[in-house]
């Protein structure tokens, strides 16, 4: 038990060198997107197909998590109190795709009207990203999770069957549509995800962010709002300006 007088404790603390301490406001979108890029790079540099796929899955999940963080942060910061709960009610949260579709009309109702075609790129492709993510986190029946693997020679490792080089003999047995999403070519099998697929994922996500930003008259990214992490020094105290 410490029986030192309070003033002795204060003096001891004053003698401790705390260095410099800063305060910041974290941007989850920026953090998760940068992490996705990191695993994206690791997937390219991997020494094996299994390692490449493992990093690719981590990158994909982070890209999709950053998309959700971006929309929810925008809803919290740009939508007035009475409408905010429609978008980010924790008891009834909107799914990622619905949130992205709904955000512009509620967050920026006075933005100049801009024609939006949900069937034009990048939105059908973005919907496939969301569908792939949901197929991992909310698995469907065993029949709908069927995957196929091929070994080139006896004793060789089995690799996911590539729909682009499906042997003609398998045409009656394997429907290419069960292997990939039609617009993006992303594999439904998580073990088949590779760096080239991440290039597609990032391209679609970036295009969707740009399109969403335009529909919101630039409010989504104005002044790097979605990435900004302001910093201020809180220790040691700075002398008042002019002193």
C-alpha positions in Angstrom: 0.0 0.0 0.0 1.3 3.4 -0.9 1.3 5.7 2.1 3.2 8.6 0.5 1.5 12.0 0.9 -0.5 13.2 -2.1 2.0 16.0 -2.9 4.8 13.4 -3.1 2.8 11.4 -5.6 2.2 14.5 -7.7 5.9 15.4 -7.6 6.8 11.8 -8.7 4.4 12.0 -11.6 5.8 15.4 -12.6 9.3 13.8 -12.8 8.1 11.1 -15.3 9.0 11.8 -18.9 5.8 11.2 -20.8 7.3 12.2 -24.1 4.8 13.6 -26.6 1.2 12.5 -26.6 -1.2 13.2 -29.4 -4.9 12.9 -29.8 -6.5 11.8 -33.1 -9.9 10.8 -34.5 -9.7 7.5 -36.2 -11.2 6.9 -39.7 -12.3 3.2 -39.8 -12.7 3.4 -43.6 -9.1 4.6 -44.0 -7.7 2.0 -41.6 -9.6 -1.0 -43.1 -9.0 0.1 -46.7 -5.2 0.4 -46.1 -5.2 -3.0 -44.4 -7.0 -4.4 -47.4 -4.3 -3.0 -49.7 -1.6 -4.5 -47.4 -3.1 -8.0 -47.7 -3.7 -7.4 -51.4 0.0 -6.9 -51.8 0.9 -9.9 -49.7 -1.4 -12.0 -51.9 0.7 -11.0 -54.9 3.9 -11.8 -53.1 2.8 -15.2 -51.7 5.0 -18.2 -52.2 2.2 -20.6 -52.7 -1.4 -20.7 -54.1 -2.7 -21.5 -50.6 -1.0 -18.5 -49.1 -2.1 -16.3 -51.9 -5.7 -17.3 -51.4 -5.5 -16.8 -47.6 -4.2 -13.3 -48.0 -6.8 -12.6 -50.8 -9.6 -13.7 -48.5 -8.4 -11.3 -45.7 -8.1 -8.5 -48.2 -11.5 -9.1 -49.7 -13.2 -9.0 -46.2 -11.4 -5.8 -45.3 -12.4 -4.1 -48.6 -16.0 -4.9 -47.9 -15.7 -3.9 -44.2 -14.3 -0.6 -45.3 -17.2 0.0 -47.6 -19.6 -0.6 -44.8 -17.6 1.7 -42.5 -17.6 4.4 -45.1 -21.4 4.4 -45.5 -22.1 4.3 -41.8 -19.7 7.0 -40.9 -21.2 9.2 -43.6 -24.7 8.5 -42.3 -23.6 9.4 -38.8 -21.9 12.6 -39.8 -24.0 13.9 -42.7 -27.6 12.9 -41.7 -29.7 14.8 -39.2 -30.8 13.1 -36.0 -34.3 12.3 -37.0 -33.3 10.5 -40.2 -30.1 9.0 -39.0 -31.8 6.1 -37.2 -33.3 5.0 -40.5 -29.8 4.2 -41.8 -27.9 3.1 -38.8 -30.4 1.8 -36.3 -28.4 -0.9 -34.4 -31.6 -2.9 -33.7 -32.5 -3.0 -37.4 -29.3 -2.2 -39.4 -29.6 -1.9 -43.2 -27.5 -4.3 -45.3 -24.5 -2.9 -47.1 -26.2 -2.7 -50.5 -29.4 -1.1 -49.2 -27.4 1.4 -47.2 -25.4 2.5 -50.2 -28.6 2.8 -52.3 -30.4 4.9 -49.6 -27.7 7.1 -48.3 -27.6 9.8 -51.1 -31.3 10.7 -50.9 -31.3 11.0 -47.1 -27.8 12.5 -46.5 -27.9 15.0 -49.4 -31.5 15.6 -50.4 -30.7 19.0 -51.9 -27.9 17.8 -54.1 -28.4 18.5 -57.8 -30.4 15.7 -59.4 -28.2 13.2 -61.2 -29.4 10.3 -63.3 -28.8 7.0 -61.5 -29.1 3.7 -63.3 -28.8 0.8 -60.8 -28.3 -1.6 -63.7 -25.3 0.4 -65.1 -21.7 -0.3 -63.9 -20.4 -0.3 -61.2 -23.6 -1.2 -59.4 -24.4 -4.7 -60.6 -20.7 -5.5 -60.1 -20.8 -4.0 -56.6 -23.9 -6.1 -55.9 -21.8 -9.2 -56.7 -19.2 -8.2 -54.2 -21.8 -7.9 -51.6 -23.4 -11.2 -52.6 -20.0 -13.0 -52.4 -19.4 -11.6 -48.9 -22.9 -12.6 -47.8 -22.3 -16.1 -49.2 -19.3 -16.5 -46.9 -20.9 -15.0 -43.7 -24.4 -16.5 -44.3 -23.7 -19.8 -46.0 -26.4 -21.3 -48.2 -27.2 -25.0 -48.6 -24.5 -27.6 -49.2 -25.7 -28.0 -52.8 -25.1 -24.3 -53.4 -21.6 -24.4 -51.9 -20.3 -27.1 -54.3 -16.8 -26.5 -55.6 -14.6 -28.4 -58.0 -10.8 -29.1 -58.0 -8.4 -30.5 -60.5 -5.0 -32.1 -60.3 -3.0 -31.9 -63.5 -1.1 -35.2 -62.8 -1.2 -38.0 -60.4 0.4 -36.8 -57.1 0.0 -33.2 -58.0 -1.8 -30.7 -55.7 -5.5 -30.2 -56.4 -6.3 -26.6 -57.5 -9.7 -24.9 -57.9 -11.2 -25.6 -61.4 -10.8 -22.6 -63.6 -14.0 -21.8 -65.4 -12.0 -20.2 -68.2 -10.4 -23.5 -69.1 -13.2 -25.9 -68.3 -12.5 -29.2 -70.2 -15.2 -30.0 -72.7 -15.7 -33.5 -71.1 -17.0 -31.8 -68.0 -19.6 -29.6 -69.8 -22.5 -32.0 -69.0 -21.4 -32.3 -65.3 -20.3 -28.8 -64.3 -22.3 -25.6 -64.9 -19.8 -22.7 -65.1 -22.4 -20.4 -63.4 -21.8 -22.3 -60.2 -18.1 -21.4 -60.2 -18.1 -17.7 -60.7 -20.3 -14.5 -60.6 -21.1 -13.6 -64.2 -20.2 -9.9 -64.3 -17.1 -9.8 -62.2 -15.8 -13.3 -62.7 -15.2 -13.6 -58.9 -15.1 -17.2 -57.8 -17.9 -18.4 -55.5 -15.4 -20.7 -53.8 -13.4 -18.7 -51.2 -10.4 -21.0 -51.7 -10.3 -20.0 -55.3 -9.8 -16.3 -54.7 -6.6 -14.9 -56.1 -4.8 -11.6 -56.5 -6.3 -10.9 -60.0 -9.7 -11.1 -58.4 -8.7 -8.5 -55.8 -7.8 -6.2 -58.6 -11.4 -6.5 -59.8 -12.7 -6.0 -56.3 -10.7 -2.9 -55.7 -11.6 -1.5 -59.1 -15.3 -2.0 -58.5 -15.2 -0.6 -55.0 -13.3 2.5 -56.1 -15.7 3.1 -58.9 -18.7 2.7 -56.6 -17.2 5.2 -54.1 -16.7 7.7 -56.9 -20.3 7.2 -58.2 -21.8 7.5 -54.8 -19.8 10.6 -54.1 -21.1 12.2 -57.3 -24.6 11.3 -56.3 -24.0 13.1 -53.0 -22.6 16.2 -54.8 -19.1 15.5 -53.4 -20.2 15.4 -49.7 -18.9 11.8 -49.2 -15.2 12.7 -49.8 -15.1 16.5 -49.6 -11.8 17.7 -47.9 -10.9 14.0 -47.6 -13.6 13.7 -44.9 -13.7 9.9 -45.3 -9.9 9.5 -44.8 -9.1 12.4 -42.5 -7.6 11.6 -39.1 -6.9 15.0 -37.5 -4.1 15.1 -34.9 -3.4 17.5 -32.1 -0.7 17.5 -29.4 -2.1 17.2 -25.9 1.1 16.7 -24.0 3.3 18.5 -23.1 1.0 21.5 -22.8 1.9 24.2 -25.3 2.3 27.8 -24.1 -0.4 30.2 -25.2 0.3 31.9 -28.5 2.0 35.3 -28.2 3.4 34.5 -24.7 
